Amino acid sequence: MATIGLSMIVKNGGEGLRSCFRSVCSLVDQIVIADTGSTDDTVEIAREFGALVVPCPWTDHYAEARNVALAPISTDWVLVLDADEELPAEATRMIPTLRDCSEHIGGYTVTFRNYFKDRITGMLGSLSRENKDSNERAKGALSHAEHSNCRLFRRHPQIYFTGRIHEGVESQILAAGFEYRDSDINVLHFGYLAEESRFAAKQEYYYTITKLAVEEAPNNPHLWLQMGMSEIRARRDVERALECFEMALKLDLGCHDARVLIGVVHQGKRRYEPAIQSFSGLPDDGDLGITKTRALGDLMLAAERFAEAHVMYGRALTLLLSDKANGLLALKTEIESKLGYTEVLLGLAEAGLQRLRTAIEADPTIAANYDRFIKACVVADDGACAADAAEEALKHHASEAAYVRAAALRLSLQQSRVARQIAVTGLLHFPNSDMLQRVHASSA
């Protein structure tokens, strides 16, 4: 049977390193770690698992470090992981079959399951799905999204990493006369669950390296895309980010991620027409179709083009109800709620309010759905409905503003005693709230 080695670059990865090693220790025949300057217990943990640790001075070049970790590998195949990643049990059962494959296959792509703290997010054209995984490190994640690249490949002198950042071996596999294929292997990635301060520091560092990479390869649309994302994450410079996204699209008209991000920037600046134009260039199906119709619905609503918004939200909901949209309950209820809100704005109050109630019943944890329901009740001139909904929202979203809103709505109905009770309860949770103090005084 063909042998397999684990190759990694690590710096201060001790927090997750044991979990990573345990997920693969029954599978691999060799472990090589290129340590780029750890000051924690990374090296000690690596040696506990029998790893060869190779000191690797950091040169702001990921491919160079990857290749340092690759050089001592003597097995037939190589698996590449990071300290914030691990393999699920099913992957360790699948890899032995893959590595005894046809001699024409030089590598396999694997699917990275990226865990997020947010319920509705996405990456690289994929929407995040509700997280139901039982993995201990994923317990704090509300959703996950997926992307793929080649992390399992033959050990061959002509197969090595290229690229200062977002490095890969795919081009070298093809240049060596092999092909690479997709696999059903998942790699679990927990990096996006890191503490905010650590994540921010990492983004600032990525900014520096990505800038160097763009200077070295100015015709690479993927690097321009990443540069734009770094401008936002590290520098909060959305106009400079827009220039980067536009350059990525200029270099590759099929770069749908660039279209999405161009639209997002214009939308954030309330430049509705260029945002509509950008989102309109996306495909009509799959996750990108959902992204397209959802965004166009939001833009039409903001521009007070309610009938068009209603059409777009209807198309988004149809896509979300398809079999391919499993795991998107939070997004489904959001679109259902927005569709109901536009129906109220179009004068279809009864149908719209019922749709808004349905969205809340399906998932009462989404605060924005309550907000839309309350606004819709006000639009429909049903103050009692708005007040009832505001109090119901307090059971799930008891913020200072929510207490103020609920009390103020009761005051508008001249229900001073109820308003005072709400204000008193709110002050127990937020005793220094000037707004609640004022509402309490008004209800006396």
C-alpha positions in Angstrom: 0.0 0.0 0.0 1.3 3.5 -0.8 2.5 5.5 2.1 1.4 9.0 3.1 3.1 11.9 4.9 1.7 14.9 6.7 3.3 18.2 5.7 2.6 21.4 7.7 3.9 24.9 8.3 3.1 26.2 11.8 3.7 29.2 14.0 2.2 29.2 17.5 -0.3 26.6 16.5 -0.2 24.7 19.8 -3.8 25.5 20.7 -5.2 23.3 18.0 -2.2 21.1 17.0 -3.1 18.1 19.1 -6.6 17.9 17.6 -5.1 18.1 14.1 -2.6 15.4 14.8 -5.1 13.1 16.5 -7.3 13.3 13.4 -4.6 11.9 11.1 -2.2 9.9 13.3 -3.7 6.5 12.3 -3.4 7.5 8.7 0.0 9.0 8.1 3.5 7.3 8.1 5.5 10.5 8.5 4.9 14.0 9.9 7.1 17.0 8.9 6.6 20.4 10.5 8.2 23.6 9.2 8.2 25.9 12.2 8.3 29.6 11.3 9.2 30.9 14.7 6.8 29.5 17.4 7.1 30.9 20.9 4.4 28.6 22.4 4.5 24.8 22.8 4.1 24.0 19.1 7.5 22.3 18.8 7.0 20.2 21.9 3.6 19.0 20.8 4.9 18.1 17.3 7.6 16.0 18.8 5.2 14.2 21.1 3.6 12.9 17.9 6.9 11.9 16.4 7.1 14.8 13.9 10.3 16.0 12.3 10.5 19.7 13.1 12.4 21.8 10.6 13.2 25.5 11.5 12.0 27.7 8.7 12.9 31.5 8.8 9.8 33.3 7.5 10.3 35.2 4.3 6.7 36.5 3.7 6.3 33.7 1.1 3.9 30.9 1.8 5.0 28.6 -1.0 8.6 28.8 0.1 7.6 27.7 3.6 5.4 25.0 2.3 8.3 23.6 0.2 10.5 23.6 3.2 8.0 21.3 4.9 7.7 19.3 1.7 11.4 18.6 1.2 12.0 16.0 3.9 8.8 14.0 3.0 9.8 10.5 1.8 6.3 8.9 1.5 4.5 8.2 -1.8 1.8 10.8 -1.1 1.5 14.1 0.8 -1.4 15.5 2.8 -1.1 19.2 3.7 -3.0 20.6 6.7 -2.7 23.7 9.0 -2.9 23.7 12.7 -6.5 25.1 12.7 -7.7 22.2 10.5 -8.4 18.5 10.9 -9.8 15.5 9.1 -13.2 14.0 10.0 -13.3 10.2 10.7 -14.8 9.4 7.3 -11.9 11.1 5.5 -9.3 8.8 7.1 -11.2 5.9 5.8 -11.4 7.3 2.2 -7.8 8.4 1.7 -6.2 4.9 1.7 -8.4 4.0 -1.3 -7.5 7.1 -3.2 -3.7 6.8 -2.8 -3.7 3.4 -4.6 -5.1 5.0 -7.7 -4.1 5.2 -11.4 -0.6 6.3 -12.0 -1.9 9.2 -14.2 -3.5 10.9 -11.1 -1.2 13.3 -9.4 -3.5 14.8 -6.8 -6.9 15.3 -5.4 -8.9 18.4 -4.4 -10.5 18.3 -1.0 -13.4 20.3 0.3 -12.7 22.7 3.1 -15.6 23.2 5.5 -15.1 26.7 7.0 -16.9 27.4 10.2 -18.4 30.8 11.0 -19.9 32.6 14.0 -22.5 34.2 11.8 -25.7 32.4 10.7 -25.9 34.1 7.3 -22.6 34.6 5.5 -20.6 33.0 2.7 -17.3 32.8 0.8 -16.1 32.4 -2.7 -19.5 32.2 -4.3 -21.0 29.8 -1.7 -23.6 30.6 0.9 -23.1 29.3 4.4 -25.2 26.4 5.6 -26.6 25.9 9.1 -24.0 24.1 11.2 -25.2 20.8 12.7 -21.7 19.1 13.0 -20.9 17.5 16.3 -17.2 18.2 16.2 -16.1 19.7 19.5 -14.1 22.6 17.9 -17.1 23.5 15.7 -19.6 23.9 18.6 -19.4 27.7 18.6 -20.2 27.9 14.8 -23.6 28.8 13.6 -22.9 28.0 10.0 -20.3 26.7 7.5 -19.3 27.4 3.9 -17.2 25.4 1.6 -14.4 25.8 -1.0 -11.9 23.4 -2.4 -8.2 23.1 -3.5 -5.6 20.4 -3.9 -4.1 19.3 -0.6 -3.5 15.6 -1.3 -0.9 14.8 -4.0 1.9 12.5 -5.1 5.4 13.1 -3.7 7.3 13.9 -6.9 10.3 16.2 -7.5 8.3 18.3 -10.0 5.3 18.8 -7.7 5.8 21.7 -5.3 4.0 24.8 -4.2 4.0 28.2 -6.1 2.5 31.5 -5.0 3.5 34.0 -2.3 0.0 33.7 -0.8 -3.0 31.4 -1.6 -0.3 29.0 -2.7 -1.1 25.8 -4.6 0.3 22.7 -6.4 -2.3 22.4 -9.2 -0.2 24.0 -11.9 2.8 21.9 -11.1 0.8 18.7 -11.1 -0.3 19.5 -14.7 3.2 20.6 -15.7 4.6 17.2 -14.5 2.2 15.4 -16.8 -0.3 14.3 -14.2 -4.0 15.2 -13.7 -5.8 16.0 -10.5 -9.4 15.1 -9.7 -12.0 16.0 -7.2 -12.6 13.9 -4.1 -15.3 13.5 -1.5 -12.8 14.3 1.3 -13.6 17.1 3.7 -11.1 19.1 5.7 -12.6 20.9 8.7 -11.3 24.5 9.1 -11.8 26.4 12.3 -9.7 29.6 11.6 -12.7 31.9 11.2 -13.8 31.1 14.8 -10.6 32.8 16.2 -10.9 35.7 18.6 -11.6 39.0 16.9 -8.2 40.5 18.0 -6.3 37.5 16.5 -8.3 37.6 13.4 -7.7 41.3 12.9 -3.9 40.9 13.3 -3.9 38.1 10.8 -5.8 40.2 8.2 -3.3 43.1 8.6 -0.5 40.6 7.9 -2.3 39.2 4.9 -2.6 42.7 3.6 1.1 43.1 3.5 1.8 39.8 1.7 -1.1 40.1 -0.7 0.2 43.5 -1.8 3.6 42.0 -2.5 1.9 39.2 -4.4 -0.1 41.6 -6.6 3.1 43.5 -7.5 4.7 40.3 -8.6 1.8 39.0 -10.6 -0.3 42.0 -11.6 -2.3 39.9 -14.2 -3.7 37.5 -11.6 -7.4 38.3 -11.1 -7.6 36.1 -7.9 -4.9 38.1 -6.2 -6.7 41.4 -7.1 -9.8 39.9 -5.6 -7.9 39.0 -2.4 -6.3 42.5 -2.4 -9.6 44.1 -2.4 -10.8 42.0 0.5 -7.7 42.8 2.4 -8.3 46.5 1.8 -11.7 46.1 3.5 -10.7 43.8 6.3 -7.4 45.4 7.3 -7.7 49.0 6.2 -11.5 49.6 5.9 -10.8 51.3 2.6 -13.8 50.4 0.5 -13.1 52.7 -2.4 -9.6 51.2 -2.9 -11.2 47.8 -2.5 -13.6 48.7 -5.3 -10.7 49.5 -7.6 -9.2 46.1 -6.9 -12.5 44.2 -7.5 -12.9 46.1 -10.8 -9.4 45.1 -11.8 -10.2 41.5 -11.0 -13.3 41.6 -13.2 -11.4 43.4 -16.0 -8.9 40.5 -16.0 -11.5 37.8 -15.8 -15.1 38.7 -16.9 -16.2 35.3 -15.4 -15.0 36.3 -11.9 -18.5 36.3 -10.2 -17.0 36.9 -6.7 -15.7 40.3 -8.1 -19.2 41.1 -9.3 -20.7 40.3 -5.9 -18.1 42.4 -4.1 -18.5 45.4 -6.5 -22.2 45.3 -5.9 -21.7 45.1 -2.1 -19.5 48.2 -2.1 -21.9 50.2 -4.2 -24.8 49.0 -2.1 -23.1 50.1 1.1 -22.5 53.5 -0.3 -26.2 53.7 -1.5 -25.2 53.9 -5.1 -28.1 51.7 -6.2 -27.9 51.8 -10.0 -24.2 50.5 -10.3 -25.0 48.0 -7.6 -28.0 46.7 -9.5 -25.9 46.5 -12.7 -23.2 44.5 -11.0 -25.5 42.0 -9.3 -27.5 41.6 -12.5 -24.4 40.0 -14.1 -24.5 37.0 -11.9 -25.9 33.6 -12.9 -29.6 32.9 -12.2 -29.2 29.5 -10.4 -27.4 28.0 -7.5 -26.0 30.0 -4.6 -25.0 32.8 -6.9 -28.6 33.0 -8.1 -29.8 33.3 -4.5 -27.2 35.9 -3.9 -28.3 37.8 -7.0 -32.0 37.9 -6.4 -31.7 38.6 -2.6 -29.4 41.5 -3.3 -31.5 42.9 -6.1 -34.5 42.6 -3.9 -32.8 44.6 -1.2 -31.7 47.3 -3.7 -35.1 47.6 -5.2 -36.6 48.0 -1.7 -34.1 50.6 -0.8 -34.9 52.5 -4.0 -38.6 52.2 -3.2 -39.2 50.1 -6.3 -41.5 47.8 -4.3 -43.1 45.8 -7.1 -39.6 44.9 -8.5 -38.4 44.1 -5.0 -41.3 41.7 -4.6 -40.5 39.9 -7.8 -36.8 39.5 -6.8 -37.6 38.2 -3.3 -40.1 35.8 -4.8 -37.4 34.4 -7.1 -35.0 34.1 -4.2 -37.5 32.2 -2.2 -38.2 29.8 -5.1 -34.5 29.0 -5.3 -34.2 28.6 -1.5 -37.1 26.1 -1.6 -35.2 23.9 -4.1 -33.5 20.7 -3.0 -30.1 22.2 -3.6 -30.6 24.9 -0.9 -30.7 22.6 2.2 -29.3 24.1 5.4 -30.4 27.7 4.6 -33.3 28.0 7.0 -32.1 31.4 8.4 -31.8 32.8 4.9 -35.1 31.4 3.9 -36.9 33.0 6.8 -35.2 36.3 6.1 -36.4 36.3 2.5 -39.9 35.2 3.5 -39.9 38.1 5.9 -38.7 40.6 3.3 -41.3 39.3 0.8 -44.0 39.8 3.4 -42.8 43.3 4.1 -42.9 44.3 0.4 -46.4 42.9 0.2 -47.5 45.2 3.0 -45.9 48.1 1.2 -47.8 47.2 -1.9 -51.1 47.3 0.0 -51.4 43.5 0.5 -51.5 43.9 4.3 -53.3 40.7 5.2 -51.1 38.4 3.1 -47.9 40.2 4.0 -48.5 40.2 7.7 -49.3 36.5 7.6 -46.0 35.8 5.7 -44.1 37.8 8.3 -45.7 35.8 11.1 -44.7 32.6 9.3 -41.1 33.7 9.0 -41.0 34.4 12.8 -42.6 31.1 13.7 -40.1 29.2 11.5 -37.2 30.8 13.4 -37.9 33.3 16.2 -34.1 33.9 16.9 -33.7 36.3 14.0 -34.2 39.8 15.4 -34.4 41.5 12.0 -37.6 39.5 11.2 -39.3 41.0 14.3 -38.1 44.5 13.2 -39.7 44.1 9.8 -42.9 42.7 11.3 -43.2 45.7 13.6 -42.6 48.2 10.8 -45.1 46.4 8.6 -47.7 46.6 11.4 -47.1 50.4 11.6 -47.3 50.7 7.8 -50.6 48.8 7.9 -51.8 51.2 10.6 -52.2 48.4 13.2 -50.6 49.8 16.3 -51.9 47.0 18.5 -50.2 44.4 16.3 -47.0 46.3 16.4 -47.1 46.6 20.2 -47.8 42.9 20.6 -45.0 42.0 18.2 -42.6 44.2 20.1 -43.3 42.5 23.4 -43.0 39.1 21.8 -39.6 40.1 20.4 -38.4 40.8 24.0 -38.7 37.1 24.8 -35.9 36.4 22.3 -34.1 39.7 21.8 -34.1 41.7 25.1 -31.9 44.7 24.1 -32.2 48.2 25.5 -33.6 49.5 22.2 -36.1 46.6 22.1 -37.5 47.6 25.6 -37.6 51.3 24.6 -39.5 50.4 21.4 -42.0 48.1 23.2 -42.7 50.7 25.8 -43.0 53.5 23.3 -45.5 51.6 21.2 -47.7 51.0 24.3 -47.5 54.7 25.1 -48.7 55.5 21.5 -51.8 53.4 22.3 -52.2 55.4 25.5 -51.6 52.2 27.5 -49.4 54.0 30.1 -49.6 51.2 32.8 -48.3 48.6 30.4 -45.6 50.9 29.1 -44.5 51.6 32.6 -44.2 47.9 33.4 -42.1 47.3 30.3 -39.8 50.3 31.2 -39.4 49.0 34.8 -38.4 45.6 33.6 -36.0 47.1 31.1 -34.4 49.2 33.8 -33.7 46.1 35.8 -31.5 44.9 32.9 -30.3 48.3 31.8 -30.3 50.5 34.9 -28.2 53.3 33.3 -30.4 53.7 30.3 -31.4 57.4 29.7 -34.0 56.3 27.1 -35.8 53.9 29.4 -35.7 56.5 32.2 -37.4 59.0 29.8 -40.0 56.4 28.7 -40.7 55.6 32.4 -41.2 59.2 33.2 -43.6 59.7 30.3 -45.7 56.8 31.4 -46.2 58.1 34.9 
